[in-house]
Amino acid sequence: MKQLIAFIRKEAMHIFRDYRTMLVLFLMPVAQLLIFGYVISTEIKDARIGVLDKAHDYSSRQLVDRLSASGYFRVVDYLQSEHEIESAFRKGDFQMAVVIGEGFGNNMIRPEGSRIQLIADASDANTAQMLVSYASGVVSKYAAEQKTFPAHGSIETEIRMFFNPALKGVYMSIPGIMAMVLILVSAMMTSISITREKEFGSMEVLLISPLKPFQIILGKVTPYVVLSFINALTIIVIGVFVFKVPVVGSLFWLLIINFIYILLALSLGIFISTVAKSQMVAMFISMIGLMLPTILLSGFIYPVASMPKALQVISVIMPARWYIQAMKTVMFKSGELIFIWKELLILISFFVVFMVLSVRNFKIRLQ
């Protein structure tokens, strides 16, 4: 019995001395609980909308105030013409446009009623449906409050969906699945491959060879670059020919986005391999550290705008968020560089940072 107690004490000391294990045991469950608790929500909060007010009367301003005061919407732009709506959607300036017809206030006291139009960016079908549903509810409540006679105070709401009129969910699924698959496969396979060399002792042989750190890294990742690119092309082909997902923009920029994202995923895998001591640790970091944030914080399933401010800030450092935005823009909106340059710049910056850190860690090991 004393031997068993001594053995348990020894194993407990090993666990408590390993700060990585302690973080996994205590910090990870808390982090997952907070992320799931705050992110998994179907509520709309502070969604960005644009307003085209053709009436400019008291009633129209009152309706806009009601939309803002609801807590669901935040007016970020007042438009001058309908031609600005599509351009704003392509740039991602807002998620829905509210067009208030001329003579809005006067028409409310007439039997035919007033008209407004709700135009949503349906490249994210689920969010678009929620936006128009919430907005329609606010408009209906406002109309009911304005009625002085049963036939008066009605508002006819017209709904339009840009880029995805049929509201097909697969339009959002394809970019999201690509983001998840590519970053997991590329990062996980690369990290495991390099960590395996460390475990078996062959990495030391490479480090004392004439090869420089960047040459070792290049040799390790080149096959995965090719395989991942083939994987990306396969998913795109299946999406286009099987699920009928359109590619409105340039195929060139679509391939460039995927190539940069694959390089970024591989650089993440290399960085993980420099901090992980075993294949199991590398796999765990890749699965937990990349999969959950990619699914929950990238906007793949749940809109970023509906998350708490703290999680919105964290989502900024999620590469998948910018990849999905760029892919949606090219596939459903436009393939011009002016609409995706910010996302490309952010992805390239992530790639450079992780590559510099990885090469630096290799140099430290060599010394």
C-alpha positions as CSV (number, residue, x, y, z in Angstrom):
1,M,0.0,0.0,0.0
2,K,2.9,2.4,0.8
3,Q,4.4,1.6,-2.5
4,L,1.2,2.4,-4.3
5,I,0.8,5.7,-2.4
6,A,4.4,6.6,-3.2
7,F,3.8,5.9,-6.9
8,I,0.6,8.0,-7.0
9,R,2.5,10.8,-5.3
10,K,5.3,10.6,-7.8
11,E,2.9,10.6,-10.8
12,A,1.0,13.6,-9.3
13,M,4.2,15.5,-8.9
14,H,5.1,14.9,-12.5
15,I,1.7,16.2,-13.6
16,F,1.9,19.3,-11.3
17,R,5.4,20.1,-12.6
18,D,4.3,20.1,-16.2
19,Y,2.6,23.4,-16.7
20,R,1.3,22.4,-20.2
21,T,-0.6,19.5,-18.6
22,M,-2.0,21.8,-15.9
23,L,-3.2,24.3,-18.6
24,V,-4.9,21.5,-20.5
25,L,-6.6,20.1,-17.3
26,F,-7.9,23.3,-15.9
27,L,-7.7,26.1,-18.4
28,M,-9.0,24.3,-21.5
29,P,-12.4,23.2,-20.0
30,V,-13.0,26.8,-18.7
31,A,-12.1,28.3,-22.1
32,Q,-14.3,25.9,-24.0
33,L,-17.2,26.6,-21.6
34,L,-16.9,30.3,-22.0
35,I,-16.5,30.1,-25.8
36,F,-19.4,27.7,-26.3
37,G,-21.6,29.7,-23.8
38,Y,-21.1,33.0,-25.5
39,V,-20.7,32.0,-29.2
40,I,-23.4,29.4,-29.7
41,S,-26.4,31.7,-29.9
42,T,-29.0,32.4,-32.6
43,E,-29.5,36.0,-31.4
44,I,-28.7,39.0,-33.5
45,K,-26.9,41.9,-31.8
46,D,-25.6,45.1,-33.2
47,A,-25.8,43.9,-36.8
48,R,-24.5,46.5,-39.2
49,I,-27.1,48.0,-41.5
50,G,-27.3,50.8,-44.0
51,V,-30.3,53.1,-44.4
52,L,-31.6,54.7,-47.6
53,D,-34.3,57.1,-46.5
54,K,-36.2,58.5,-49.5
55,A,-38.9,60.1,-47.3
56,H,-36.8,62.1,-44.8
57,D,-39.9,62.7,-42.6
58,Y,-40.6,62.3,-39.0
59,S,-42.1,58.8,-39.4
60,S,-39.1,57.5,-41.3
61,R,-36.6,58.8,-38.8
62,Q,-38.7,57.3,-36.0
63,L,-38.6,53.9,-37.7
64,V,-34.8,54.1,-38.0
65,D,-34.6,55.0,-34.4
66,R,-36.7,52.0,-33.5
67,L,-34.4,49.7,-35.4
68,S,-31.4,51.2,-33.6
69,A,-33.0,51.2,-30.2
70,S,-34.0,47.5,-30.5
71,G,-30.4,46.4,-29.8
72,Y,-30.4,44.2,-32.9
73,F,-29.1,46.7,-35.4
74,R,-26.5,49.4,-35.6
75,V,-26.8,52.0,-38.4
76,V,-23.3,52.4,-39.9
77,D,-24.2,54.2,-43.2
78,Y,-26.9,56.5,-44.6
79,L,-27.1,55.9,-48.3
80,Q,-27.9,58.4,-51.1
81,S,-29.0,55.9,-53.8
82,E,-29.8,52.3,-54.4
83,H,-26.7,51.9,-56.5
84,E,-24.6,52.1,-53.4
85,I,-26.1,49.0,-51.8
86,E,-24.5,46.4,-53.9
87,S,-21.1,48.0,-53.8
88,A,-21.4,48.2,-50.0
89,F,-22.3,44.6,-49.8
90,R,-19.2,43.6,-51.9
91,K,-17.0,45.6,-49.5
92,G,-18.7,44.1,-46.5
93,D,-19.6,47.5,-45.1
94,F,-23.0,46.3,-43.7
95,Q,-25.1,43.1,-43.6
96,M,-28.5,44.6,-44.5
97,A,-29.9,47.7,-46.2
98,V,-33.3,49.3,-45.2
99,V,-34.9,51.3,-48.0
100,I,-37.7,53.5,-46.9
101,G,-40.1,54.6,-49.7
102,E,-41.0,58.2,-50.5
103,G,-43.9,59.7,-48.6
104,F,-43.5,57.1,-45.9
105,G,-45.2,59.2,-43.2
106,N,-48.1,60.4,-45.4
107,N,-48.8,57.0,-46.8
108,M,-49.2,55.5,-43.4
109,I,-52.5,57.3,-42.9
110,R,-53.8,56.0,-46.3
111,P,-55.5,52.7,-46.9
112,E,-52.7,51.5,-49.2
113,G,-50.1,52.0,-46.4
114,S,-46.4,52.7,-46.7
115,R,-43.6,50.6,-48.2
116,I,-40.1,49.6,-47.0
117,Q,-37.6,47.2,-48.5
118,L,-35.2,45.0,-46.6
119,I,-32.2,43.9,-48.7
120,A,-29.9,41.4,-47.0
121,D,-26.4,40.0,-48.0
122,A,-27.5,36.3,-48.3
123,S,-24.0,35.0,-48.9
124,D,-24.5,34.0,-45.3
125,A,-28.0,32.6,-45.6
126,N,-28.7,31.9,-41.9
127,T,-27.7,35.4,-40.9
128,A,-29.6,37.0,-43.7
129,Q,-32.8,35.2,-42.6
130,M,-32.4,36.2,-39.0
131,L,-31.7,39.8,-40.0
132,V,-34.9,40.2,-42.1
133,S,-36.9,38.3,-39.5
134,Y,-35.8,40.6,-36.7
135,A,-36.2,43.7,-38.8
136,S,-39.7,42.6,-39.9
137,G,-40.7,42.2,-36.3
138,V,-39.5,45.7,-35.4
139,V,-41.3,47.2,-38.4
140,S,-44.6,45.3,-37.6
141,K,-44.5,46.4,-34.0
142,Y,-43.9,50.0,-35.1
143,A,-46.8,49.8,-37.6
144,A,-49.2,48.4,-35.0
145,E,-48.3,51.3,-32.7
146,Q,-49.1,53.9,-35.4
147,K,-52.6,52.7,-36.3
148,T,-55.4,55.1,-35.5
149,F,-57.9,53.3,-37.6
150,P,-58.0,49.6,-38.5
151,A,-57.2,50.2,-42.1
152,H,-54.5,52.7,-41.5
153,G,-50.9,52.5,-40.3
154,S,-50.0,49.5,-42.4
155,I,-46.4,49.0,-43.7
156,E,-45.8,46.6,-46.6
157,T,-42.3,45.0,-46.3
158,E,-40.5,43.7,-49.4
159,I,-37.6,41.4,-48.8
160,R,-34.7,40.9,-51.3
161,M,-31.7,38.6,-50.9
162,F,-28.4,39.6,-52.6
163,F,-25.9,37.0,-54.0
164,N,-28.0,34.0,-52.8
165,P,-31.7,34.5,-53.6
166,A,-32.6,30.8,-52.8
167,L,-30.9,31.1,-49.4
168,K,-28.9,27.9,-49.9
169,G,-26.9,27.0,-46.8
170,V,-24.2,25.3,-48.9
171,Y,-23.1,28.7,-50.1
172,M,-21.7,29.3,-46.6
173,S,-20.7,25.7,-45.9
174,I,-18.2,25.4,-48.7
175,P,-15.9,28.2,-47.7
176,G,-16.3,27.2,-44.0
177,I,-15.5,23.6,-44.6
178,M,-12.5,24.5,-46.7
179,A,-11.2,26.7,-43.9
180,M,-11.5,24.0,-41.4
181,V,-10.2,21.1,-43.5
182,L,-7.2,22.9,-44.9
183,I,-6.0,24.4,-41.6
184,L,-6.5,21.1,-39.7
185,V,-5.0,18.8,-42.3
186,S,-2.1,21.1,-43.3
187,A,-1.2,22.2,-39.7
188,M,-1.8,18.8,-38.1
189,M,0.1,16.7,-40.7
190,T,3.0,19.1,-40.8
191,S,3.3,19.4,-37.0
192,I,3.1,15.6,-36.6
193,S,5.7,15.0,-39.3
194,I,8.3,17.3,-37.8
195,T,7.6,16.2,-34.2
196,R,8.0,12.6,-35.3
197,E,11.6,13.4,-36.4
198,K,12.2,14.9,-33.0
199,E,10.8,11.9,-31.2
200,F,12.9,9.4,-33.2
201,G,16.0,11.5,-32.9
202,S,16.5,12.1,-36.6
203,M,15.8,15.8,-36.2
204,E,19.2,16.2,-34.5
205,V,20.9,14.7,-37.6
206,L,19.1,17.2,-39.8
207,L,20.1,20.1,-37.5
208,I,23.8,19.3,-37.6
209,S,23.7,18.7,-41.4
210,P,24.8,21.4,-43.9
211,L,21.1,22.3,-44.4
212,K,20.0,25.6,-43.0
213,P,16.8,25.8,-40.9
214,F,14.7,27.3,-43.7
215,Q,15.9,24.6,-46.0
216,I,14.8,21.9,-43.6
217,I,11.4,23.6,-43.2
218,L,11.0,23.9,-47.0
219,G,11.8,20.3,-47.6
220,K,9.3,19.2,-45.0
221,V,6.4,21.3,-46.1
222,T,6.7,21.2,-49.9
223,P,4.8,17.8,-50.3
224,Y,2.1,19.1,-48.0
225,V,1.7,22.3,-50.1
226,V,1.0,20.2,-53.2
227,L,-1.3,17.7,-51.4
228,S,-3.3,20.5,-49.7
229,F,-3.7,22.5,-52.9
230,I,-5.1,19.4,-54.6
231,N,-7.4,19.0,-51.6
232,A,-8.6,22.6,-52.0
233,L,-9.2,22.2,-55.8
234,T,-11.2,19.0,-55.1
235,I,-13.5,20.7,-52.7
236,I,-14.0,23.6,-55.1
237,V,-14.8,21.3,-58.0
238,I,-17.3,19.3,-55.9
239,G,-18.9,22.5,-54.6
240,V,-19.3,23.9,-58.2
241,F,-20.4,20.8,-60.0
242,V,-22.2,18.8,-57.3
243,F,-23.8,21.5,-55.1
244,K,-24.0,24.2,-57.9
245,V,-22.1,26.8,-55.8
246,P,-21.3,29.7,-58.2
247,V,-17.9,31.3,-58.6
248,V,-18.7,34.8,-59.7
249,G,-15.3,36.3,-59.3
250,S,-11.9,35.5,-60.7
251,L,-10.6,31.9,-60.5
252,F,-7.1,33.3,-60.3
253,W,-7.8,35.1,-57.1
254,L,-9.7,32.1,-55.7
255,L,-6.5,30.0,-56.2
256,I,-4.3,32.7,-54.8
257,I,-6.4,32.9,-51.6
258,N,-6.2,29.2,-51.1
259,F,-2.5,29.0,-51.8
260,I,-1.8,31.7,-49.2
261,Y,-4.1,30.1,-46.7
262,I,-2.4,26.7,-47.2
263,L,1.0,28.3,-46.7
264,L,-0.3,29.9,-43.5
265,A,-1.7,26.6,-42.2
266,L,1.6,24.9,-42.9
267,S,3.5,27.7,-41.1
268,L,1.1,27.1,-38.1
269,G,2.0,23.4,-38.2
270,I,5.7,24.2,-38.2
271,F,5.3,26.5,-35.3
272,I,3.4,23.9,-33.3
273,S,6.1,21.4,-34.0
274,T,8.7,23.7,-32.5
275,V,6.9,23.9,-29.2
276,A,5.4,20.4,-29.0
277,K,7.6,17.6,-27.6
278,S,5.7,14.6,-28.9
279,Q,3.3,13.7,-31.7
280,M,0.4,13.4,-29.3
281,V,0.9,16.9,-28.0
282,A,1.2,18.2,-31.5
283,M,-2.0,16.5,-32.5
284,F,-3.8,17.7,-29.4
285,I,-2.7,21.4,-30.0
286,S,-3.7,21.1,-33.7
287,M,-7.1,19.7,-32.9
288,I,-8.1,21.7,-29.9
289,G,-6.2,24.9,-30.5
290,L,-7.2,25.2,-34.2
291,M,-10.4,23.2,-34.8
292,L,-12.7,24.8,-32.1
293,P,-11.6,28.4,-32.8
294,T,-12.0,27.8,-36.6
295,I,-15.5,26.5,-36.2
296,L,-16.7,29.0,-33.5
297,L,-14.8,32.2,-33.9
298,S,-14.3,32.5,-37.7
299,G,-17.9,33.3,-38.6
300,F,-18.3,29.9,-40.2
301,I,-21.4,29.0,-38.2
302,Y,-22.1,31.9,-35.9
303,P,-21.9,35.6,-37.0
304,V,-19.0,37.4,-35.5
305,A,-21.1,40.6,-35.1
306,S,-23.4,38.8,-32.6
307,M,-20.5,37.7,-30.3
308,P,-19.4,39.7,-27.2
309,K,-16.8,42.4,-27.9
310,A,-14.1,40.3,-26.2
311,L,-14.6,37.4,-28.6
312,Q,-14.9,39.7,-31.5
313,V,-11.4,41.0,-30.7
314,I,-10.1,37.4,-30.4
315,S,-11.7,36.5,-33.7
316,V,-9.4,39.1,-35.4
317,I,-6.4,36.8,-34.8
318,M,-8.3,33.8,-36.3
319,P,-6.9,33.3,-39.9
320,A,-10.0,31.3,-40.9
321,R,-12.1,34.4,-40.4
322,W,-10.3,36.3,-43.1
323,Y,-10.0,33.4,-45.4
324,I,-13.8,32.8,-45.3
325,Q,-14.5,36.5,-45.9
326,A,-12.1,36.5,-48.9
327,M,-13.6,33.3,-50.3
328,K,-17.2,34.5,-50.0
329,T,-16.3,37.7,-51.7
330,V,-14.6,36.0,-54.7
331,M,-17.2,33.2,-55.0
332,F,-20.4,35.1,-54.6
333,K,-19.7,38.8,-55.0
334,S,-16.7,39.9,-57.0
335,G,-13.2,38.8,-57.8
336,E,-11.6,42.2,-57.9
337,L,-8.5,42.8,-55.7
338,I,-9.9,46.0,-54.3
339,F,-12.5,44.0,-52.4
340,I,-10.1,41.3,-50.9
341,W,-6.8,43.1,-50.5
342,K,-7.3,43.6,-46.7
343,E,-7.9,39.9,-46.1
344,L,-5.0,38.9,-48.3
345,L,-2.7,41.3,-46.5
346,I,-3.7,39.9,-43.1
347,L,-3.2,36.3,-44.2
348,I,0.2,37.0,-45.6
349,S,1.1,38.8,-42.3
350,F,0.1,35.8,-40.3
351,F,2.2,33.6,-42.5
352,V,5.3,35.8,-42.2
353,V,5.0,36.0,-38.4
354,F,4.6,32.2,-37.9
355,M,7.5,31.5,-40.3
356,V,9.8,33.9,-38.6
357,L,8.9,32.4,-35.2
358,S,9.4,28.9,-36.5
359,V,12.8,29.5,-38.1
360,R,13.9,31.4,-34.9
361,N,13.0,28.3,-32.8
362,F,14.9,26.1,-35.1
363,K,18.0,28.3,-34.7
364,I,17.7,28.2,-30.9
365,R,17.7,24.4,-31.0
366,L,20.7,24.4,-33.3
367,Q,22.7,26.6,-30.8
